[in-house]
Amino acid sequence: MTAPERQLADLFVEMTNTHNPDLVDRFVAEDYLNHNDFVADGREANRQFWAAFFAGLPDVHVTMEDLIISGDRVVGRFVYRGTHTGDLLGIPASGKPVEMRSIDIWRVRDGMFVEHWDELNLMQMFQQIGALPSLGAPQARA
């Protein structure tokens, strides 16, 4: 039998890989608190974010690399891969491939995710789509 917390993480992966933002109804609480500057609090804001994310990366696929469950916390490490063919976070389509990594921490209450924190490699993602210049490797000093 799968732990209920694992099922929530699996639903997140299913939602992302099927590009179905309505699946948030099954794992995100209505009063969800999101500690992410791109997403407001609440289930509806979460649904709207994912709909926009899927419009920007319509072929996105996520892989869950790690999952740790401890008490009321679920921690996952994810890799997203897709092609930037639509507006993404206000950045027009570049047609370029994107690989984004995240570490997500959720708090669980009553069988739903109720709070979320994440760390994203956004600088690298923005470099991949040409929104930021590549910094390159540091130069050796003589």
MOBEL-V8966 format. One record per pair of residues at least 24 apart in sequence whose C-alpha atoms are under 10 Angstrom apart, sorted by the first residue. I is the first residue (numbers start at 0). GAP is how many residues later the second one is. D is the distance in whole Angstrom. If there is no record, write none. Layout:
BEGIN
i=I gap=GAP d=D
i=I gap=GAP d=D
END
This chain:
BEGIN
i=2 gap=66 d=9
i=3 gap=104 d=10
i=3 gap=107 d=7
i=3 gap=108 d=9
i=4 gap=63 d=10
i=4 gap=64 d=7
i=4 gap=65 d=9
i=4 gap=66 d=10
i=4 gap=67 d=8
i=4 gap=68 d=8
i=4 gap=69 d=7
i=4 gap=101 d=10
i=4 gap=102 d=10
i=4 gap=103 d=7
i=4 gap=104 d=10
i=4 gap=106 d=7
i=4 gap=107 d=8
i=4 gap=108 d=9
i=5 gap=61 d=8
i=5 gap=62 d=9
i=5 gap=63 d=8
i=5 gap=68 d=8
i=6 gap=104 d=9
i=6 gap=105 d=10
i=7 gap=66 d=9
i=7 gap=98 d=10
i=7 gap=100 d=9
i=7 gap=103 d=8
i=7 gap=104 d=7
i=7 gap=105 d=7
i=8 gap=55 d=9
i=8 gap=58 d=8
i=8 gap=65 d=8
i=8 gap=66 d=9
i=8 gap=67 d=8
i=8 gap=97 d=9
i=8 gap=104 d=9
i=9 gap=54 d=9
i=11 gap=50 d=9
i=11 gap=52 d=10
i=12 gap=48 d=9
i=12 gap=49 d=6
i=12 gap=50 d=7
i=12 gap=51 d=7
i=12 gap=65 d=9
i=13 gap=47 d=10
i=13 gap=48 d=9
i=14 gap=35 d=9
i=14 gap=47 d=10
i=15 gap=34 d=8
i=15 gap=35 d=10
i=15 gap=37 d=10
i=15 gap=38 d=8
i=15 gap=43 d=10
i=15 gap=44 d=8
i=15 gap=45 d=7
i=15 gap=46 d=7
i=15 gap=47 d=10
i=15 gap=64 d=9
i=16 gap=37 d=10
i=16 gap=41 d=10
i=16 gap=42 d=9
i=16 gap=43 d=7
i=16 gap=44 d=5
i=16 gap=45 d=6
i=16 gap=46 d=9
i=16 gap=63 d=10
i=17 gap=36 d=10
i=17 gap=41 d=9
i=17 gap=42 d=9
i=17 gap=43 d=8
i=18 gap=31 d=8
i=18 gap=32 d=8
i=18 gap=34 d=9
i=18 gap=35 d=6
i=18 gap=36 d=9
i=18 gap=38 d=10
i=18 gap=39 d=8
i=18 gap=40 d=8
i=18 gap=41 d=8
i=18 gap=42 d=9
i=19 gap=27 d=9
i=19 gap=30 d=8
i=19 gap=31 d=8
i=19 gap=34 d=9
i=20 gap=25 d=8
i=20 gap=26 d=5
i=20 gap=27 d=8
i=20 gap=28 d=8
i=20 gap=29 d=6
i=20 gap=30 d=6
i=20 gap=31 d=9
i=20 gap=32 d=10
i=20 gap=33 d=9
i=21 gap=24 d=10
i=21 gap=25 d=6
i=21 gap=26 d=9
i=21 gap=28 d=9
i=21 gap=29 d=9
i=22 gap=24 d=8
i=23 gap=26 d=9
i=23 gap=88 d=10
i=23 gap=89 d=10
i=24 gap=87 d=9
i=25 gap=85 d=9
i=25 gap=86 d=8
i=25 gap=87 d=9
i=26 gap=81 d=9
i=26 gap=84 d=8
i=26 gap=85 d=5
i=26 gap=86 d=6
i=26 gap=87 d=9
i=27 gap=78 d=10
i=27 gap=80 d=9
i=27 gap=83 d=9
i=27 gap=84 d=6
i=27 gap=85 d=5
i=27 gap=86 d=6
i=27 gap=87 d=9
i=27 gap=88 d=10
i=28 gap=79 d=9
i=28 gap=80 d=9
i=28 gap=81 d=9
i=28 gap=82 d=9
i=28 gap=83 d=6
i=28 gap=84 d=6
i=28 gap=85 d=5
i=28 gap=86 d=9
i=29 gap=82 d=9
i=29 gap=83 d=9
i=29 gap=84 d=8
i=30 gap=82 d=10
i=30 gap=83 d=7
i=30 gap=84 d=9
i=31 gap=74 d=10
i=31 gap=75 d=10
i=31 gap=80 d=9
i=31 gap=81 d=7
i=31 gap=82 d=4
i=31 gap=83 d=5
i=31 gap=84 d=8
i=32 gap=73 d=10
i=32 gap=74 d=9
i=32 gap=80 d=9
i=32 gap=81 d=6
i=32 gap=82 d=5
i=32 gap=83 d=6
i=32 gap=84 d=9
i=33 gap=72 d=9
i=33 gap=80 d=8
i=33 gap=81 d=6
i=33 gap=82 d=5
i=33 gap=83 d=6
i=33 gap=84 d=9
i=34 gap=80 d=8
i=34 gap=81 d=6
i=34 gap=82 d=5
i=34 gap=83 d=7
i=35 gap=80 d=8
i=35 gap=81 d=7
i=35 gap=82 d=7
i=35 gap=83 d=9
i=35 gap=84 d=10
i=37 gap=51 d=8
i=40 gap=73 d=10
i=40 gap=74 d=9
i=40 gap=75 d=10
i=41 gap=72 d=9
i=41 gap=73 d=9
i=42 gap=70 d=10
i=42 gap=71 d=9
i=48 gap=40 d=9
i=51 gap=34 d=9
i=51 gap=35 d=8
i=51 gap=36 d=7
i=51 gap=37 d=8
i=51 gap=38 d=10
i=52 gap=31 d=10
i=52 gap=33 d=9
i=52 gap=34 d=8
i=52 gap=35 d=6
i=52 gap=36 d=8
i=53 gap=28 d=10
i=53 gap=30 d=10
i=53 gap=31 d=10
i=53 gap=32 d=9
i=53 gap=33 d=10
i=53 gap=34 d=9
i=54 gap=29 d=9
i=54 gap=30 d=8
i=54 gap=31 d=6
i=54 gap=32 d=7
i=54 gap=33 d=8
i=55 gap=26 d=9
i=55 gap=27 d=8
i=55 gap=28 d=6
i=55 gap=29 d=6
i=55 gap=30 d=4
i=55 gap=31 d=5
i=55 gap=32 d=5
i=55 gap=33 d=8
i=55 gap=34 d=9
i=55 gap=35 d=9
i=55 gap=36 d=8
i=55 gap=37 d=7
i=55 gap=38 d=10
i=56 gap=24 d=9
i=56 gap=25 d=6
i=56 gap=26 d=5
i=56 gap=27 d=5
i=56 gap=28 d=6
i=56 gap=29 d=6
i=56 gap=30 d=8
i=56 gap=31 d=7
i=56 gap=36 d=9
i=56 gap=38 d=10
i=56 gap=40 d=9
i=56 gap=41 d=8
i=57 gap=24 d=7
i=57 gap=25 d=7
i=57 gap=26 d=8
i=57 gap=27 d=7
i=57 gap=28 d=8
i=58 gap=24 d=6
i=58 gap=25 d=9
i=58 gap=26 d=9
i=59 gap=24 d=9
i=59 gap=37 d=10
i=59 gap=38 d=9
i=59 gap=39 d=9
i=60 gap=38 d=10
i=61 gap=37 d=10
i=61 gap=38 d=9
i=61 gap=39 d=9
i=62 gap=38 d=10
i=63 gap=38 d=10
i=63 gap=39 d=10
i=64 gap=36 d=10
i=64 gap=38 d=10
i=65 gap=37 d=9
i=66 gap=36 d=10
i=66 gap=37 d=10
i=66 gap=38 d=10
i=67 gap=37 d=9
i=68 gap=36 d=10
i=68 gap=37 d=10
i=69 gap=37 d=10
i=70 gap=36 d=9
i=70 gap=37 d=9
i=71 gap=34 d=8
i=71 gap=35 d=6
i=71 gap=36 d=5
i=71 gap=37 d=7
i=71 gap=38 d=10
i=71 gap=39 d=10
i=71 gap=41 d=9
i=72 gap=32 d=7
i=72 gap=33 d=6
i=72 gap=34 d=5
i=72 gap=35 d=6
i=72 gap=36 d=9
i=72 gap=40 d=9
i=72 gap=42 d=9
i=72 gap=43 d=10
i=73 gap=30 d=8
i=73 gap=31 d=6
i=73 gap=32 d=5
i=73 gap=33 d=6
i=73 gap=34 d=7
i=73 gap=39 d=9
i=73 gap=42 d=10
i=74 gap=28 d=7
i=74 gap=29 d=6
i=74 gap=30 d=4
i=74 gap=31 d=6
i=74 gap=32 d=9
i=74 gap=41 d=10
i=74 gap=42 d=9
i=74 gap=43 d=9
i=75 gap=26 d=8
i=75 gap=27 d=6
i=75 gap=28 d=5
i=75 gap=29 d=7
i=75 gap=30 d=9
i=75 gap=42 d=9
i=76 gap=24 d=7
i=76 gap=25 d=6
i=76 gap=26 d=4
i=76 gap=27 d=6
i=76 gap=28 d=9
i=76 gap=41 d=10
i=76 gap=42 d=10
i=77 gap=24 d=5
i=77 gap=25 d=6
i=77 gap=26 d=8
i=77 gap=42 d=10
i=78 gap=24 d=9
i=78 gap=41 d=10
i=82 gap=46 d=9
i=83 gap=44 d=9
i=83 gap=45 d=7
i=87 gap=38 d=10
i=87 gap=41 d=10
i=90 gap=35 d=9
i=90 gap=38 d=9
i=90 gap=39 d=9
i=90 gap=40 d=7
i=91 gap=37 d=9
i=91 gap=39 d=9
i=92 gap=36 d=8
i=92 gap=37 d=10
i=93 gap=34 d=9
i=93 gap=35 d=6
i=93 gap=36 d=7
i=93 gap=37 d=9
i=94 gap=34 d=8
i=95 gap=32 d=7
i=95 gap=33 d=6
i=95 gap=34 d=9
i=96 gap=28 d=9
i=96 gap=31 d=7
i=96 gap=32 d=8
i=97 gap=26 d=9
i=97 gap=27 d=6
i=97 gap=28 d=9
i=97 gap=29 d=9
i=97 gap=30 d=6
i=97 gap=31 d=7
i=98 gap=25 d=8
i=98 gap=26 d=7
i=98 gap=29 d=8
i=99 gap=24 d=8
i=99 gap=25 d=6
i=99 gap=26 d=10
i=99 gap=28 d=10
i=100 gap=24 d=9
END
